[in-house]
Amino acid sequence: MRVVLQRVQQASVYIEGEDTRSIGRGILIFLGITVEDSEEDIHWLVQKIRQLRIFSDPQGKMNLDITQIQGEFLVISQFTLHASTRKGNRPSFIRAARPEQAIPQYELFLEMLSRESQCPVFSGTFGADMQIHLQNDGPVTIIIDSQQRE
């Protein structure tokens, strides 16, 4: 499982031209699921994200986690995070999980993130064509891969 996290002042997802879901201060998460991912990957990733101290304290240092600022999450499924560009000019997505595997894992990720963080969690629609609007904060962008665990 791979995520790209962006600390945001606000973010919205538009589906079919309509503002479907919006958050204020918090974390925008792009989530890519592979065929190798398991429930253990979800649990590890949720714990890592929940505990990340990426928000500024009163002295301006990144020292607070999302619960301490009472932030929100917006989670967007994004299979393209697992694109392989080794051969040719057209990316291959062979490592990305098929919907029958990815949808239950995506839903479990949302459920665990909500339960573990006690923060509002909003999401896009799996497999939909979405437009994301965001106002980066910092900017702070972090990539985490449950297979590498760095």
C-alpha positions in Angstrom: 0.0 0.0 0.0 1.3 3.4 -0.9 0.1 6.8 0.1 0.9 10.3 -0.8 -0.1 12.6 2.1 -0.5 16.3 1.7 -1.0 18.6 4.7 -3.8 21.0 3.6 -5.7 24.1 4.7 -8.6 22.7 2.7 -9.4 20.1 0.1 -12.4 19.1 -2.0 -13.2 16.3 -4.3 -15.5 16.9 -7.3 -17.3 14.0 -9.0 -19.3 14.7 -12.1 -18.7 18.4 -11.6 -20.3 18.5 -8.1 -18.4 19.3 -4.9 -19.0 16.0 -3.2 -16.9 16.2 -0.1 -14.7 18.9 1.4 -12.4 19.2 4.4 -10.8 22.1 6.2 -7.4 21.8 7.9 -6.1 18.2 7.8 -4.6 15.6 5.5 -5.4 14.7 1.9 -4.5 11.1 1.3 -4.0 9.5 -2.1 -4.2 5.7 -1.5 -2.8 3.1 -3.9 -3.4 -0.6 -3.2 -1.4 -3.5 -4.7 -2.1 -7.2 -5.2 0.3 -7.9 -2.3 -1.4 -5.7 0.3 -3.0 -7.2 3.4 -5.0 -6.2 6.4 -1.6 -5.9 8.3 -0.5 -3.3 5.7 -3.7 -1.3 6.4 -3.3 -1.5 10.2 0.4 -0.4 10.0 -0.3 2.5 7.6 -3.3 3.8 9.6 -1.2 3.8 12.8 1.7 5.6 11.0 -0.6 8.2 9.5 -2.5 8.8 12.8 0.7 9.4 14.7 2.5 11.6 12.2 3.5 14.9 13.8 3.3 17.1 10.7 1.3 20.1 12.1 3.0 23.1 13.6 3.0 23.8 17.3 2.8 27.4 18.6 6.6 27.7 18.1 6.2 26.8 14.4 7.8 23.3 14.6 6.1 20.2 13.1 5.2 18.7 16.4 1.5 18.0 16.5 -0.5 15.1 15.0 -3.9 15.4 13.4 -5.8 14.6 16.6 -4.1 17.5 18.4 -5.3 20.0 15.8 -8.8 18.4 15.5 -8.1 17.9 11.7 -10.0 16.0 9.0 -9.0 13.4 6.4 -9.9 13.3 2.7 -9.0 9.9 1.2 -8.9 9.4 -2.6 -8.2 6.0 -4.2 -5.5 6.2 -6.8 -4.3 3.1 -8.5 -1.8 5.2 -10.6 0.5 5.4 -7.5 1.7 2.0 -8.5 2.5 2.8 -12.1 5.6 1.2 -13.6 7.4 3.2 -16.2 10.3 0.8 -16.8 9.3 -0.1 -20.4 8.1 2.3 -23.1 6.1 5.5 -22.6 2.8 4.1 -21.4 2.7 3.3 -17.7 1.8 -0.3 -16.6 -0.5 -0.8 -13.7 0.0 -4.5 -13.3 0.8 -4.2 -9.6 -2.4 -2.3 -8.8 -5.1 -4.4 -7.1 -8.2 -5.2 -9.1 -11.4 -3.7 -7.8 -12.7 -6.9 -6.3 -9.6 -6.9 -4.0 -9.0 -3.1 -3.7 -12.6 -2.0 -2.8 -12.8 -4.0 0.4 -9.3 -2.9 1.4 -10.1 0.7 0.6 -13.3 0.5 2.7 -11.4 -1.2 5.6 -8.7 1.6 5.4 -11.4 4.2 5.8 -13.1 2.4 8.7 -9.8 1.9 10.6 -8.6 5.4 10.0 -11.9 6.8 11.4 -11.9 4.5 14.4 -8.2 4.9 15.3 -7.9 8.6 14.7 -11.4 9.7 16.0 -11.2 12.4 13.3 -13.7 13.0 10.5 -12.8 10.9 7.4 -14.3 11.7 4.0 -13.6 10.0 0.7 -14.0 10.1 -3.0 -15.8 7.4 -4.9 -13.7 4.4 -5.8 -12.9 4.2 -9.5 -14.7 7.5 -10.4 -13.2 10.2 -12.5 -12.5 12.8 -9.8 -11.1 16.4 -9.7 -9.3 17.3 -6.5 -8.9 20.9 -5.4 -6.6 21.6 -2.5 -4.7 24.4 -0.7 -1.4 22.9 0.3 -0.2 23.9 3.8 3.6 24.3 3.8 3.7 22.6 1.4 4.1 19.3 3.3 4.0 16.2 1.1 5.0 12.8 2.4 5.1 9.4 0.6 4.7 6.2 2.7 4.9 2.7 1.4 3.8 -0.2 3.7 6.1 -2.6 1.8 9.2 -0.4 2.5 8.3 0.8 6.0 10.9 3.6 6.1 
